Amino acid sequence: MATKIDKEACREAYNLVRDDTNETSWVTFIYDGHTIVPGEQGATYEEFISACKDDIRLYAYIRFITGDAMSKRTKFVLITWIGENVGGLQRAKTGTDKTLVKDVVQNFAKELVITDHKELEEDYIRNELKKAGGANYDAQAE
């Protein structure tokens, strides 16, 4: 059976993360049978990490404040999490199912596929965003 997405519900969750007037900084999109639906959401990155279990696959949209001494900006990342205990067929479908998520989640600076908890470290994600962010004025302060 083909995977579907609840576009309306997922778009609402996506817009919550994009809205700077609330504390929601991340949301997950999970599988409910053959349908992708919004999962957990939260305000801290540590809460997001706890949602990444070894036996599930999910997509996450996360807001970070990045920048340097000269400017601060909001950047978004789309993470595909595939736990180490996810079966081969589900792993394979994750890539094609991601196109459904990307129909809703269209604005992000970086896209990452992560299968190892070490790569979920916040410093790693921030560094990847920094690389994708363009000008870095921190070097002038040295």
N, C-alpha and C positions, 0 to 999 in steps of 0.2 A: 504494500500500500504506500502511496506517495505521501510525503510529509507536507503538511500545510502550516500556515502561520495565522494566528489571530492578530491581524494587522492593527485593528483598532486598539485593542488592549496593549499591544506592544508599542504602538505609537504614543499612547498616553504615558507609559513608563519611560520611554525614550525622552519625551518632552520634560518629564520631571527632572531628569539628570541635567538637561540643557538649561533649565531654569535656575538662574543664580539667586533667586529670592527664597529658595528653600534649602534645607540641609541635605537632601538626597544627592549623593555624589556618585552612586553606582546602582545598577540594576542588572539582574541576570535574566536571561531568556532560556527557558528549560523545555524539556519534552514532556508533554502530557499525552501519552500514547503516541499518535502520529501527528500531533499538533504542537507547534512551538508557541509557548505562552510566557508572559512575564513570570519571573520567579521571585526571589528575594530582592530586597533593596535596602540600602543603608546609607549612613553618613560617613563611616570610617573605612579606610582601606583594609584594616585588620578584619572587620566584619566580612568583607568580600572574600578574603583568603579562606576564612572558615567555611564558606559555601562551596569551595572547590574540593570535593571529595574524590577519592581514588576510583570510585565505581560509577562516576557520572561524566557526562559531557554537557557543557553549557556554553553560552555566549554571554559576554558581559560588556556593558558600556559604562565607562568610568570617566569622571571629570577630575582633572588635576589642575592645580594652579602652578604654572611653571614660569620660568623667566630668569632674569639676572638682576644685577644691581640697577640697571637702567629701566627695565620694564617688567611688569608681571602680566601674564596672559593665561587665559583658560584654554586648556588643551584637552582633547578627548581621545581615548584609546578604545579600540574594539578588540577584546580578547576572546579567542576560542580556547576553552579549557577542555582537554581530553584526559581524564584520569587514567592511571596506568593499568587499572583493572577493566577498562572498557574493551569489549570484544572487537575483533577485526572488522566485521560488517558495519557495526555502529561507527567505528573510527572512519571508515571509508565514506559513509553517508554524511558525516559531519561537514566535509568540504563542500558537497553539493547543496546540503541544507543551508549552509551559510549564506548562499545567494538570497534565500528568503528573508533572512535577518537583515541583509544589506539593502533590501528594498525599503525597510523601515529606518534602519540606522545608516544614515547617509553622510554624516558629518563627523569625521575623526581624523586626527593627525597621524596616527600609527595603528597598524593592525598586527596583532601577534597571535600565533598559535603556540600554546604552552601545554606541555605534557609533564613537566617536572616542577615540583613545588619550589625548588630553588629559583626558578625563573619567575616566580610570582613575587619575589622580594620587591618591595616598593622602590628601592634605590635602582634596581635593574630597569623597572618600567620608566622611572623618571629619566634615567640616562638615555633610554631609547627615544623618549619624547624630546629630550634636549637635542639629540642628534638630528631629529626630524624638524626641529624648530627654527632653523636658520641662524641668523646673527646671534653671536654670543659675546656680550660686552664684558663678561666677568674677566676675560683675559687682559683687559685694559687696566684692571685694578692691581695687577701684579707688579 
